[in-house]
Amino acid sequence: MSGGRIRVAVAAPLALLAVLGSSGSPVWSQDASTLKKDMVGQWELATTDRSKTCVVTLKSDTTPQGLKLELEPGCAAALPFTKDIVAWNIKGLGDIVRLQSANGEAVVDFTEVESGIFEGLRTGEGVYILQNLAAARSLAKSMDQMIGDWSMVRGNGQAICGLTLTNTEASQDNFQVFLKPKCDAAISAFAPTQWRLDHGQMLLMSAKGETWQFEADDNAQWRKVPDSADPLIMVRGQ
């Protein structure tokens, strides 16, 4: 037997073992079953900036086309490709959530990019997000509450800069922020151009790639972290 054939002969059993558990059944089958169970419920299908959204209800009932789903009436108007979606399923190695057509073809395939958030790409259109509906609406409400004028103040209450947070998309998941005139030199040097909410923090980002992180102090203000003896706090515009 040649060396090449030996490598093939060894590789095949190893590849098989890689996908088998101790019981001899595929490991991914359990993952697929878990994901299928976790996905049952209401989800928001949206563009990355959430300018176009659609509520999708994934169900556990089986149909000839796959697993049953329901789309809210406005979906086809908001996202025209959804008119081709008739069912859903778990594909790949149990890690792909497929919204599929009547013949089982993918209208869009989603993979999880962080807990409870899935991304799917449609060629020629861009990226779409599938997110738990309650979480998506909570984020949208939080975002809406952040839009507007803010002041950066020191711990003694002295205002050192004004800025405006907008809901105008700057890049994927980030939005434009504008500084007002006569800011403190440290703020002007940082010169934030984008912002977003991320896992309970508010992030300000500069064109140079710097990021400042703020955590909610109370319902009205955000404090820069890590904290310091002379803290920097964001409060509603004064």
Sequence and secondary structure as in RCSB ss.txt:
>XXXX:A:sequence
MSGGRIRVAVAAPLALLAVLGSSGSPVWSQDASTLKKDMVGQWELATTDRSKTCVVTLKSDTTPQGLKLELEPGC
AAALPFTKDIVAWNIKGLGDIVRLQSANGEAVVDFTEVESGIFEGLRTGEGVYILQNLAAARSLAKSMDQMIGDW
SMVRGNGQAICGLTLTNTEASQDNFQVFLKPKCDAAISAFAPTQWRLDHGQMLLMSAKGETWQFEADDNAQWRKV
PDSADPLIMVRGQ
>XXXX:A:secstr
  HHHHHHHHHHHHHHHHTB TTSSBHHHHHHHHHHHHH EEEEEEETTSSSEEEEEEEEEEETTEEEEEE TTH
HHHSGGGGG  EEEEETTTTEEEEE TTS EEEEEEEEETTEEEEEETTTEEEEEEEHHHHHHHHHHHHHH EEE
EEEETTS EEEEEEEEEEEEETTEEEEEE SS  HHHHHH EEEEEEETTEEEEEETTS EEEEEESSSSEEEEE
S  SS EEEEE  
